[in-house]
Amino acid sequence: MTTSDHTRMSSVDTAWLRMDSPGNSMMIVGVSTTETPIRPDDFRRMIEQRLLCFPRFRHRAVADPIGASWVEDDDFDLDAHLKIVSLPAPAGRRQLEALAAELASTPLDPRRPMWQLHLVREYQAGSAWITRVHHCYADGIAMIRVLLSMTEQDAAPAMASRPARERGKARRRSTQTTADVLPVLSWVQHLAQPAGDILENALAEGAKLLEGGVHQIFHPENAAALARQAGGMIGEFAKVLTLPDDPETPLRGNLSGYKAVAWAEPIPLAEVRTIGKALGCTINDVLMSTVAGALGGYLRDLQFDTRDLVLRASVPVNLRAAEEPLSLGNKFGLVYVDMALGTRNPLQRLYAMQETMAALKGSLQPPMTLMVLGLMGLLPGVVQAPAIDLFSRKASAVVSNVPGPQAPLYMCGQRISEMYFWVPQTGTIGIGISVLSYAGKVYVGLISDRRLIREPHKVIDRFAPEFEKLLLAATVGALATRPKRARRRPAEKKGTA
């Protein structure tokens, strides 16, 4: 049911709303920087015109015994959501990382719409802002699209106030998605719609199935395809349930709820492509293998035995179509990816990752996990926590890999120089790794529970050296396979008469 100020929340979003715990707040945390300073007045005007045009950001999430609703905040005050802050001297990367960690450790106020932006007026030569949004409002891909609607594509002067008729329109730009939409049963998609519409959709779906019954009899291949898909979903669910828990390592343990944040110097995307092309692998294979190498090296520094060690990453997979209009909410699934941390040889580790990713191609794990999450949102809240704990024990980290825009973007007329986004870690997982490509570079960041990794730089600083090992291996391999030119014979000397 929907009124002017009250909308039932989808079951998937309800599940995310319930997922907060003392160890993990379900926030998407983003850090972005500009090369030159942003004026606070321009930033505030941009928020008013380009963020608040999405009505959901004026709504509170209110739980009730049978689910949750979006309720308009009659006392909405932008000052409670937009903060202008300063960093201690020298206002550099370490100070910004410390502020991001502090905010990532601080839950959002459930009495208000659960989002906040902190604008750092002076960061290095420019400015920075930290975004926090509760995951029940939107998933990572949706928030990237919201970010795009808040930016410009050139360094035009800071925008002036726009006509009222334009304020309600979000600027849309096409963005590449992390994966093509997998063929899923349409009723799975209904779980991402408001709960009040689920019964109506289910009845309509049932009517369509009844109406098409005779057609299915005369076209058994359609019924067979539907049965195969349903069987595949059940099979994936059983496969995930029977996965053993991830091994005990320093990367798992009791969580404190206090976060640490660090990010690496960006690497050129062209070099990642070069490695992939030279070694016959995808960009994703290269980046995931490099992440595994950095984590494995960190564990060995702790004198932890990594021989034959394989840990899993929980990787979000977008289930939106590339051409799908911008909408908030959650529409993604998860896939469990093996990472060979114990394999020191970078080429062997890369090819192991390639085999793993190839085996997961076309997997029904993402739509299956979306379906399970939606069902959790329909069940009583007490059932959800044990289920989340069961699934989270099967991975040691959440690794998000998002292809962002490759053209430079501008915020309030200032060029955006860096972007990092961390999706929340669920249940007992305490490590999150963000891989985001933007404007020809790859930005990698790590967020961790302090009880697991107190100094995340000791992990993230290993990313570049591990990547360089792969780059060297690809270069040597390319030289070794280059066709050799025929050696020219020296000219014969002419004899004297």
Secondary structure, 3 states (H helix, E strand, C coil): CECCCEEECEHHHHHHHHCCCCCCCCEEEEEEEECCCCCHHHHHHHHHHHHCCCHHHHEEEEEECCEEEEEECCCCCHHHCEEEECCCCCCCHHHHHHHHHHHHCCCCCCCCCCEEEEEEEEECCEEEEEEEEECCCECHHHHHHHHHHCCECCCCCCCCCCCHHHHCCCCCCCCCCCCCCCCCCHHHHHCCCEHHHHHHHHHHHHHHHHHCHHHHHHCHHHHHHHHHHHHHHHHHHHHHHCCCCCCCCCCCCCCCCCEEEEECCCEEHHHHHHHHHHHCCCHHHHHHHHHHHHHHHHHHHCCCCCCCCCEEEEEEEECCCCCCCCCCECCEEEEEEEECCCCCCHHHHHHHHHHHHHHHCCCCHHHHHHHHHHHHHHCCHHHHHHHHHHHHCCCCEEEEEEECCCCCCEECCEEEEEEEEECCCCCCCCEEEEEEEECCEEEEEEEEECCCCCCCHHHHCCHHHHHHHHHHHHHHHHHHHCCCCCCCCCCCCCCCC
